[in-house]
Amino acid sequence: MIHWRHLLLSGVFMAAVVTLSARVIFLAVTERDFLQDEGDRRALSETQIPGMRGLIYDRNGRALAVSTPVSAIVVNPSLLRLDPLQLTELARLLDLPASAVANRIAEHSQKQYLYLRRHLGAERSAAIQALRIDHLWLEREYRRFYPAGEVAAHVVGMTNIDDRGLEGLELSYDRLLQGRAGSKTVLRDRYGDIIRDIEYQGAAQFGQDMVLSLDLRLQYIAYRELKAAVATHQAVSGSLVMVDVSTGEILALVNQPSFNPNDISGYRNSMRNRVVTDAYEPGSTIKPFAALAALESGRYTPETPIDTAPGYFWIGKKMIQDPVDRKTLTLAQAIQKSSQVAIAKLALALGEDAVFDVLTRAGLGNPVGTGLPGEAIGFLSETELRYPLVRATLAYGYGLTVTPLQMASAYLTLARHGERLPLTITRRDRPLSVERIFDADLAESVLSMMELVTAQEGTASEASVDGYRVAGKTGTARLVGAQGYDDERHVAWFAGVAPVTNPKIVMVVVINEAKSGEIGGGRLAAPVFSRVAERSLRLLGIRPDQVDTRLAQVPSPNRQPVWQEDTP
């Protein structure tokens, strides 16, 4: 009996051995490739090598946008199992509630790849890696950082969490800046750590760097002064743009309100680059171009008298009026005093499309084309020029809209004595070709008229800059509300050129909807121009072109001269 059982047990054991041996042989021979693939799938993986985004600099090499290496925390939810202690510690390092981490993993339990946290710094990333959690690993990526913060935010813009451009030049030049990711096959351990690189499929490529035309020093000056003015006058917004006359490079471009591109929470309403996106009626800043149209007709000179008495006149049912009756003004005085009556009469005396033609050639109604996203083209139409009232109001800045950038481009043409030069937001290594738009002598005459505006008797005496000759023009326009033009809401302009002798900068300042009681461009925008221009010209090393008579006195031959700048 015992012998029989022994034989049976031995037979069963032998059968099992034979079966197992056969299975091993089958797997080793027949299923070898399959098993190899399964093993490799668990140990080998393909991982991306992120390509770093190109850097953005100002014209002097100061960084405006840089990329810093960070880590993404990645898990395989289908295999990840966390004990309570691991969950608590991981959640703490991720700065998330433990329940939120657990729920997120559970919700994606059928997936093999899940981001738990992006853009984590080196210290916390190392601490998470030290937990040695199975099926959790780190992946390298880059986070964008903006050293100038809100000062250059509207120009530079920002990227999203995937390092793609969202605003500003980061958006419009995304393809240029964007790096190209590479890939490689790696061997990982059970913790997800890379043990060895197996094979490279393609190397990562860095994005192309950009050098902007901005001078960060001037950008800070402009930003500070504009911010102070908007706050002082309780304005809704403000904008400023400064352009290099010799190259067309934008040296400074700022807006208020601004935003912090390093942390955009709470700034959604401040991201609009108003210099390029917001178009307003320009008011009297258009009058120099009306004067240029008059000079082009050959019927007017700067000394031609224009009768403005009794300080108003009618066009149909519309009264055009000045604040006071200025009797007879020359064309130059009409610009200096900003006479609506004189400019309107001038426009009616010219050809139907004379002023419109000058404005069109100056670039108004057309995009500037700097590459900044969201650029508005404004409004300039010739469809109703047959109506006298339309021609009259167009000549003093109503019935059209322009952006501050367009206005800067138009005034650049005047500063260059009639030559149009395209604006650029990137640094130019060599000058571009220019196009002559207006006669040089006529444009220079208009510039001389504009210099009278900043004199003591002009409407923009507060735009003057000690030591420098300044030419410019104020503008004030009512804003349109639900019931038409609103007498309580205004936009204030000043557009200027300095120094007049050899123009270096053109600057346009806009203060929108001030609630401090001041409404005019001469009191709101002109002082901002003065403060920014004074510091900028000296910083750029531009020689003063206005002789200080206090320093030009001949000393007595009987004694050594003592020069004192503060001598009255």
WODA-V774502 format. One record per helix or strand of 2 or more residues. SS is the DSSP state (hx for helix, st for strand). FROM is the first residue (numbers start at 1). TO is the last residue. If there is no record, write none. Layout:
BEGIN
ss=SS from=FROM to=TO
ss=SS from=FROM to=TO
END
This chain:
BEGIN
ss=hx from=2 to=29
ss=hx from=32 to=43
ss=st from=44 to=49
ss=st from=56 to=57
ss=st from=63 to=75
ss=hx from=84 to=94
ss=hx from=98 to=107
ss=st from=114 to=120
ss=hx from=122 to=129
ss=st from=136 to=145
ss=hx from=149 to=151
ss=hx from=153 to=156
ss=st from=158 to=159
ss=st from=165 to=167
ss=hx from=168 to=172
ss=hx from=174 to=177
ss=st from=182 to=188
ss=st from=194 to=202
ss=st from=210 to=212
ss=hx from=216 to=232
ss=st from=237 to=244
ss=st from=249 to=256
ss=hx from=268 to=270
ss=hx from=274 to=277
ss=st from=279 to=280
ss=hx from=283 to=297
ss=st from=305 to=307
ss=st from=312 to=315
ss=st from=318 to=321
ss=st from=328 to=330
ss=hx from=331 to=337
ss=hx from=340 to=349
ss=hx from=354 to=361
ss=hx from=388 to=395
ss=st from=401 to=403
ss=hx from=404 to=415
ss=st from=419 to=420
ss=st from=435 to=436
ss=hx from=440 to=453
ss=hx from=461 to=463
ss=st from=470 to=481
ss=st from=484 to=498
ss=st from=505 to=512
ss=hx from=521 to=524
ss=hx from=526 to=539
ss=hx from=549 to=551
END
